[in-house]
Amino acid sequence: KGVEADTTLDEWMKKAKKAKCKAIAKFAANIEDDKQAVKAARQTEYSNALLEGTVNRIKCIKRTMYNRAGIELLRAKVIYGL
């Protein structure tokens, strides 16, 4: 998983940086700038998906309630999922 995946990532980045599509080339360059973090994220079993989903849910509730109700109702919607 580790060495083989690293080699595959390195090969992909070389190809992507030479791509005609500038967005892909820039994306590959950005990954290379933070290569250690990308490798660590691929190798760990942990995920922050639950946290991100919760934050997204709260932001959605806030957007729908903007200028419509007070903090008490917002708190109730977030806590009790109304």
C-alpha positions as CSV (number, residue, x, y, z in Angstrom):
1,K,0.0,0.0,0.0
2,G,2.7,2.5,1.0
3,V,5.6,2.4,-1.4
4,E,3.5,1.3,-4.4
5,A,0.9,4.0,-3.8
6,D,3.6,6.6,-3.4
7,T,5.1,5.6,-6.8
8,T,1.7,5.7,-8.4
9,L,1.1,9.2,-7.0
10,D,4.5,10.4,-8.2
11,E,3.8,9.0,-11.7
12,W,0.4,10.6,-11.8
13,M,1.8,14.0,-10.7
14,K,4.5,13.9,-13.5
15,K,1.9,13.1,-16.1
16,A,-0.6,15.7,-14.8
17,K,1.9,18.5,-14.7
18,K,2.5,18.0,-18.4
19,A,-1.3,17.9,-19.2
20,K,-2.7,20.3,-21.7
21,C,-5.5,21.2,-19.2
22,K,-4.0,24.0,-17.0
23,A,-6.4,23.2,-14.1
24,I,-5.1,19.6,-13.9
25,A,-1.5,20.8,-14.1
26,K,-2.1,23.4,-11.4
27,F,-3.9,20.8,-9.2
28,A,-0.9,18.4,-9.5
29,A,1.5,21.2,-8.6
30,N,-0.5,22.0,-5.5
31,I,-0.5,18.4,-4.5
32,E,3.2,18.3,-4.9
33,D,3.6,21.4,-2.7
34,D,1.9,19.6,0.1
35,K,3.0,16.0,-0.7
36,Q,3.7,14.9,2.8
37,A,0.2,15.8,4.0
38,V,-1.4,14.1,1.0
39,K,0.5,10.9,1.7
40,A,-0.4,11.0,5.4
41,A,-4.1,11.5,4.5
42,R,-4.1,8.5,2.2
43,Q,-2.4,6.3,4.8
44,T,-4.5,7.1,7.8
45,E,-7.7,5.3,8.7
46,Y,-9.3,8.4,10.3
47,S,-11.7,10.7,8.6
48,N,-13.3,14.0,9.5
49,A,-16.4,13.3,7.4
50,L,-18.8,13.2,10.3
51,L,-17.6,16.6,11.5
52,E,-17.8,18.1,8.0
53,G,-21.3,16.7,7.6
54,T,-22.4,18.3,10.9
55,V,-20.9,21.6,10.0
56,N,-22.6,21.6,6.6
57,R,-25.9,20.7,8.3
58,I,-25.6,23.6,10.7
59,K,-24.6,26.1,8.0
60,C,-27.7,25.0,6.0
61,I,-30.0,25.6,8.9
62,K,-28.4,29.0,9.5
63,R,-28.9,30.0,5.9
64,T,-32.6,29.0,5.8
65,M,-33.3,30.8,9.1
66,Y,-31.3,34.0,8.4
67,N,-33.2,37.0,9.8
68,R,-36.3,34.9,10.6
69,A,-35.8,33.7,14.2
70,G,-33.8,34.1,17.3
71,I,-30.9,32.1,18.7
72,E,-33.3,29.9,20.8
73,L,-35.0,28.5,17.7
74,L,-31.7,28.1,15.9
75,R,-30.3,26.2,18.9
76,A,-33.4,23.9,19.1
77,K,-33.2,23.1,15.3
78,V,-29.5,22.2,15.6
79,I,-29.8,20.1,18.8
80,Y,-33.1,18.4,18.1
81,G,-33.0,18.3,14.3
82,L,-36.4,20.0,13.9
